Amino acid sequence: MAGYPSAFRRRATCLSNSVPRLGASICLAYFSSRFKEVLQHCDRYGVDHRTPDEPDPADAAAAAGNVALVESLLERGANPEATDHLGRNALHWALLEAFRDARFARGPFARPV
């Protein structure tokens, strides 16, 4: 996790703690503008891949506030209505993060579409 700003490391740790199998290294890719690794995983496993404990890539990107990655995933055919095992979709993950972090709520979450 070296080389990433501390805010990325904190948020990635929170996300990876919430999503145990996601792991910190791939988790950081969701926060980065260089998300090639995420797209490679989507090519390999499908754009809506997940394990029972994980959000799909769109959910994780939404929780990370990575608008560019969310848009790339949607262009690749990600299902914005796909839900995890608790019935949460990408919007729910973004809302959860906005409630947890006021800076997120004022930042990527508040950007007009």
C-alpha positions as CSV (number, residue, x, y, z in Angstrom):
1,M,0.0,0.0,0.0
2,A,3.1,2.2,-0.1
3,G,3.0,5.0,-2.6
4,Y,-0.7,5.7,-2.2
5,P,-2.0,8.8,-0.3
6,S,-3.0,8.1,3.3
7,A,-6.6,8.8,2.6
8,F,-6.6,6.1,-0.1
9,R,-5.0,3.7,2.3
10,R,-7.5,4.4,5.1
11,R,-10.5,4.0,2.8
12,A,-9.1,0.9,1.1
13,T,-8.5,-0.6,4.6
14,C,-12.1,0.2,5.6
15,L,-13.4,-1.3,2.4
16,S,-11.2,-4.4,2.6
17,N,-12.2,-4.9,6.2
18,S,-15.9,-4.7,5.2
19,V,-15.2,-7.0,2.3
20,P,-12.6,-9.5,3.6
21,R,-11.8,-11.4,0.4
22,L,-11.3,-8.3,-1.6
23,G,-7.9,-7.7,-0.1
24,A,-5.9,-4.4,0.2
25,S,-3.9,-4.6,-3.1
26,I,-6.9,-5.1,-5.4
27,C,-8.9,-2.8,-3.2
28,L,-6.5,0.1,-3.8
29,A,-7.0,-0.3,-7.6
30,Y,-10.6,0.8,-7.0
31,F,-9.4,4.1,-5.5
32,S,-6.9,4.8,-8.2
33,S,-7.2,6.6,-11.6
34,R,-5.1,3.7,-12.9
35,F,-7.6,0.8,-12.5
36,K,-6.2,-1.5,-15.2
37,E,-6.0,-4.3,-12.7
38,V,-9.7,-4.1,-12.0
39,L,-10.6,-4.2,-15.7
40,Q,-8.2,-7.2,-16.2
41,H,-10.1,-9.0,-13.5
42,C,-13.4,-8.2,-15.3
43,D,-12.0,-9.6,-18.5
44,R,-10.9,-12.7,-16.8
45,Y,-13.9,-13.3,-14.5
46,G,-16.7,-11.3,-16.0
47,V,-17.8,-7.7,-15.3
48,D,-20.2,-8.7,-12.6
49,H,-17.9,-11.3,-10.8
50,R,-18.1,-11.7,-7.1
51,T,-17.7,-14.1,-4.3
52,P,-20.4,-14.5,-1.6
53,D,-18.7,-12.0,0.7
54,E,-17.7,-9.4,-1.9
55,P,-19.4,-6.6,-3.8
56,D,-19.1,-6.8,-7.5
57,P,-16.6,-4.4,-9.2
58,A,-19.3,-1.7,-9.8
59,D,-20.2,-1.8,-6.1
60,A,-16.6,-1.5,-4.9
61,A,-15.9,1.3,-7.4
62,A,-19.0,3.2,-6.2
63,A,-18.0,2.8,-2.6
64,A,-14.5,4.0,-3.5
65,G,-16.0,7.1,-5.3
66,N,-14.2,6.2,-8.5
67,V,-16.6,7.7,-11.0
68,A,-14.3,7.0,-14.0
69,L,-14.1,3.3,-13.1
70,V,-17.9,3.0,-12.6
71,E,-18.4,4.5,-16.0
72,S,-15.9,2.1,-17.6
73,L,-17.6,-0.8,-15.9
74,L,-21.0,0.3,-17.2
75,E,-19.6,0.7,-20.7
76,R,-18.4,-2.9,-20.4
77,G,-21.9,-4.1,-19.5
78,A,-21.9,-4.1,-15.7
79,N,-25.4,-4.4,-14.4
80,P,-26.2,-1.3,-12.2
81,E,-29.1,-3.2,-10.6
82,A,-27.0,-6.2,-9.5
83,T,-27.2,-6.8,-5.8
84,D,-25.0,-8.5,-3.3
85,H,-26.1,-11.1,-0.8
86,L,-27.7,-8.4,1.4
87,G,-29.6,-6.8,-1.5
88,R,-27.3,-3.8,-1.9
89,N,-26.4,-2.4,-5.3
90,A,-23.8,0.1,-6.3
91,L,-25.9,3.1,-5.3
92,H,-26.4,1.6,-1.8
93,W,-22.6,1.1,-1.4
94,A,-22.1,4.8,-2.4
95,L,-24.8,5.9,0.0
96,L,-23.2,3.9,2.8
97,E,-19.8,5.5,2.2
98,A,-21.5,9.0,2.0
99,F,-23.1,8.5,5.4
100,R,-19.7,7.3,6.8
101,D,-17.5,10.0,5.3
102,A,-18.7,13.6,5.0
103,R,-15.8,14.4,2.5
104,F,-17.0,11.6,0.3
105,A,-20.6,13.0,0.4
106,R,-19.3,16.4,-0.7
107,G,-16.8,15.0,-3.2
108,P,-17.3,12.2,-5.7
109,F,-20.8,11.4,-4.4
110,A,-22.1,14.9,-4.9
111,R,-20.8,15.4,-8.5
112,P,-23.5,16.0,-11.0
113,V,-23.9,13.4,-13.7
